[in-house]
Amino acid sequence: CYTYDALTLTRESTVRLFGTLSEVPAGKKAPGGHELSVDYWEVIGKAPSGEQSIENQFNEESNPEVLNNLRHLVIRGDKSSSILKMRSLVLKAFRSHFDSKGVTEVSPPLMVQTQVEGGATLFGFKYYGEDAYLTQSSQLYLETALPSVGDAYCIAESFRAENAHTRRHLSQFSHCEAEYAFIEFDDLLQNIEDMICEVVQTILNDPLGSQIMKELNPGFKAPSRPFKRMPYTDAIAWLNEHKISNEKTGKPFEFGEDIPESPERRMTDTINEPIFLCKFPVEIKSFYMKRCADDRRLTESVDVLMPGVGEIVGGSMRISDYQELMEAYKREGISADPYYWFTDQRKYGTTEHGGFGLGVERFIAWLLNCYSVREA
């Protein structure tokens, strides 16, 4: 205790301890249920003191720019390291769920020549002299795997050149996506609900997962089933009834308008339960989404909204008819040429199919009550 190393020891230094490991006595607690009775120790790597000390680099009140620039040190903290461990458990739970359902994991390309969610958020670059992009979603490639391996999923990175610096947007995020063949819209909703509830239960049943939940979000309750089904038209009516105006126009919402993040979150937090927001108008959804048979103005689409975070899943049935897909390209002003491989799925043995994409960071933010997806 009176050596030079002991007197000058600094936080974040690395030490090697020699002693006896034993179980904690009854009634006592320690991480892992064990304690180490130390006989002697030595310094392996001493961290700096003074102005360079870890305490002088940042604290909990530091502004986000400082915390992001020092992310490599911030993740050593109890909360950040717990979130990283939860990420690992969540990814493992998703894979376990899909494996139990016989869904095959595939590895789609991340450098692509097609858009999925509109051209405004594409990261573009030159690839062997041709225009290419970082993928916005692996959905189109998953669809091509259906005739090969059956139901398919991936957990891969997606990229969006988002201009919005909000609590739920990231330029790069982990995307859990799945596609199912020979299903109808109600089957798709059931698959999404099953996945979310089973993953949550897996986390709560895991010793480490339940411990992290108690520490970071002790008030969390597993979602009750079935999730609330709310058509887009009902959501518009709800917002107008509660005097929540369109932020852009300052007027009540009208059919055909997209519902921005803030009003959507107010609605979700007020209702305070998971919501399947369903059947959006064609004009505000992606070109590949199938229209409703009973109302051609609408698509068989769904967003899953969770209290505290908003949308965590977007999904739909996909257009299965060749001619309808060709018309969708034309309507959106998209050249069909780069999509020849996607169009071929409607040419060589088409079938009804649908799928979804879940933002892993948003899922974790909901699970652990994080203020921003950047924490996740």
Secondary structure in CASP SS format (residue, H / E / C, confidence):
PFRMAT SS
TARGET T0000
AUTHOR 0000-0000-0000
METHOD secondary structure of the structure
MODEL  1
C C 1.00
Y C 1.00
T C 1.00
Y H 1.00
D H 1.00
A H 1.00
L H 1.00
T C 1.00
L C 1.00
T C 1.00
R C 1.00
E C 1.00
S C 1.00
T E 1.00
V E 1.00
R E 1.00
L E 1.00
F E 1.00
G E 1.00
T E 1.00
L E 1.00
S E 1.00
E E 1.00
V C 1.00
P C 1.00
A C 1.00
G C 1.00
K C 1.00
K C 1.00
A C 1.00
P H 1.00
G H 1.00
G H 1.00
H E 1.00
E E 1.00
L E 1.00
S E 1.00
V E 1.00
D E 1.00
Y E 1.00
W E 1.00
E E 1.00
V E 1.00
I E 1.00
G E 1.00
K C 1.00
A C 1.00
P C 1.00
S C 1.00
G H 1.00
E H 1.00
Q H 1.00
S C 1.00
I H 1.00
E H 1.00
N H 1.00
Q C 1.00
F C 1.00
N C 1.00
E C 1.00
E C 1.00
S C 1.00
N C 1.00
P H 1.00
E H 1.00
V H 1.00
L H 1.00
N H 1.00
N H 1.00
L C 1.00
R H 1.00
H H 1.00
L H 1.00
V H 1.00
I C 1.00
R C 1.00
G C 1.00
D H 1.00
K H 1.00
S H 1.00
S H 1.00
S H 1.00
I H 1.00
L H 1.00
K H 1.00
M H 1.00
R H 1.00
S H 1.00
L H 1.00
V H 1.00
L H 1.00
K H 1.00
A H 1.00
F H 1.00
R H 1.00
S H 1.00
H H 1.00
F H 1.00
D H 1.00
S H 1.00
K C 1.00
G C 1.00
V C 1.00
T E 1.00
E E 1.00
V C 1.00
S C 1.00
P C 1.00
P C 1.00
L C 1.00
M E 1.00
V E 1.00
Q C 1.00
T C 1.00
Q C 1.00
V C 1.00
E C 1.00
G C 1.00
G H 1.00
A H 1.00
T H 1.00
L C 1.00
F E 1.00
G E 1.00
F E 1.00
K E 1.00
Y E 1.00
Y C 1.00
G C 1.00
E E 1.00
D E 1.00
A E 1.00
Y E 1.00
L E 1.00
T C 1.00
Q C 1.00
S C 1.00
S C 1.00
Q H 1.00
L H 1.00
Y H 1.00
L H 1.00
E H 1.00
T H 1.00
A H 1.00
L H 1.00
P H 1.00
S H 1.00
V H 1.00
G C 1.00
D C 1.00
A E 1.00
Y E 1.00
C E 1.00
I E 1.00
A E 1.00
E E 1.00
S E 1.00
F E 1.00
R C 1.00
A C 1.00
E C 1.00
N C 1.00
A C 1.00
H C 1.00
T C 1.00
R C 1.00
R C 1.00
H C 1.00
L C 1.00
S C 1.00
Q E 1.00
F E 1.00
S E 1.00
H E 1.00
C E 1.00
E E 1.00
A E 1.00
E E 1.00
Y E 1.00
A E 1.00
F C 1.00
I C 1.00
E C 1.00
F H 1.00
D H 1.00
D H 1.00
L H 1.00
L H 1.00
Q H 1.00
N H 1.00
I H 1.00
E H 1.00
D H 1.00
M H 1.00
I H 1.00
C H 1.00
E H 1.00
V H 1.00
V H 1.00
Q H 1.00
T H 1.00
I H 1.00
L H 1.00
N H 1.00
D C 1.00
P H 1.00
L H 1.00
G H 1.00
S H 1.00
Q H 1.00
I H 1.00
M H 1.00
K H 1.00
E H 1.00
L H 1.00
N C 1.00
P C 1.00
G C 1.00
F C 1.00
K C 1.00
A C 1.00
P C 1.00
S C 1.00
R C 1.00
P C 1.00
F C 1.00
K E 1.00
R E 1.00
M E 1.00
P E 1.00
Y H 1.00
T H 1.00
D H 1.00
A H 1.00
I H 1.00
A H 1.00
W H 1.00
L H 1.00
N H 1.00
E H 1.00
H C 1.00
K C 1.00
I C 1.00
S C 1.00
N C 1.00
E C 1.00
K C 1.00
T C 1.00
G C 1.00
K C 1.00
P C 1.00
F C 1.00
E C 1.00
F C 1.00
G C 1.00
E C 1.00
D C 1.00
I C 1.00
P C 1.00
E H 1.00
S H 1.00
P H 1.00
E H 1.00
R H 1.00
R H 1.00
M H 1.00
T H 1.00
D H 1.00
T H 1.00
I H 1.00
N C 1.00
E C 1.00
P C 1.00
I E 1.00
F E 1.00
L E 1.00
C E 1.00
K C 1.00
F C 1.00
P E 1.00
V H 1.00
E H 1.00
I H 1.00
K C 1.00
S C 1.00
F C 1.00
Y C 1.00
M E 1.00
K C 1.00
R E 1.00
C C 1.00
A C 1.00
D C 1.00
D C 1.00
R C 1.00
R C 1.00
L E 1.00
T E 1.00
E C 1.00
S E 1.00
V E 1.00
D E 1.00
V E 1.00
L E 1.00
M E 1.00
P C 1.00
G C 1.00
V C 1.00
G E 1.00
E E 1.00
I E 1.00
V E 1.00
G E 1.00
G E 1.00
S E 1.00
M E 1.00
R E 1.00
I C 1.00
S C 1.00
D C 1.00
Y H 1.00
Q H 1.00
E H 1.00
L H 1.00
M H 1.00
E H 1.00
A H 1.00
Y H 1.00
K H 1.00
R H 1.00
E H 1.00
G C 1.00
I C 1.00
S C 1.00
A C 1.00
D H 1.00
P H 1.00
Y H 1.00
Y H 1.00
W H 1.00
F H 1.00
T H 1.00
D H 1.00
Q H 1.00
R H 1.00
K H 1.00
Y C 1.00
G C 1.00
T C 1.00
T C 1.00
E C 1.00
H E 1.00
G E 1.00
G E 1.00
F E 1.00
G E 1.00
L E 1.00
G E 1.00
V H 1.00
E H 1.00
R H 1.00
F H 1.00
I H 1.00
A H 1.00
W H 1.00
L H 1.00
L H 1.00
N C 1.00
C C 1.00
Y C 1.00
S C 1.00
V H 1.00
R H 1.00
E H 1.00
A C 1.00
END
